[in-house]
Amino acid sequence: MGMRLLQITDTHLFSNGGETLLGLDTGASFQSVVDLACREFPAPDAVLATGDLAQDASLPAYRDLAAGLERIGAPVYWIPGNHDDQSVAAAALSDPFFRPERSFLLGRWQVVLLDSAVPGHVGGRVSERELERLERCLAAHPGHHALVTLHHQPVPVGSRWLDALGLDNAEALFGVLDRHANVRVLLWGHVHQEYRDRRGGLELISSPSTCLQFRPGSRDFSIDEAHPGFRWLELHDDGRFDTGVVRLREFVYIPDKGAVGY
Ligand SMILES: [Fe+2]
């Protein structure tokens, strides 16, 4: 058996539990997804929380996130999304379960978390400093397979409105990744939907939110009826991996048809 990772993304929690995002109680759906993760994947090796952790960047929202993710009982590594405030999040997400490191080794794998959030902007960008750190991390462990994760999508996922809000400098990111054949997985959140493609030997993967889902292939903002969920990954020593998405089986939410944004 390989190393097991869970990706929990785009939780969009509020300071007041019970507050809703376009009619969806993000706190309740987050707790239900954590319950499901605990049942189906007990004792994973690590959790990746990949941004948009709070909708309102408030301390109580991050505290609720901490209380929920701690139930999984594994170290949690995190990155901010466009809705987050990094320093407020860091104040709430502390030891023993929350880890400040933005890279770590797990068996024969290295995981590198990149900050793509740009304060005041919905779209993302990986700074020169982050790109240099990525290069250093990958160069330091050429014998490890690598999984790289960030919040924003580095490739278009096929929705016009959402792809205008992706990663601004994806070429620069791929410029680094393409120099390292040991990078197997590039993983992100932000798009609130499952997506998978390949770029040479690199698998490009996105995952559902624990709350609202965006409809794949839509020109304009559109909510999908797919249920909230999370992604699991099992990383094998030889560089292969297995992955899948698990969604809540029972979930009642009537999408607000008139919504034009979130
Ligand atoms: Fe999000």
Residues whose N, C-alpha, C, O or C-beta is under 5 A from the ligand:
A	BS01	LIG	D10 D52 H190
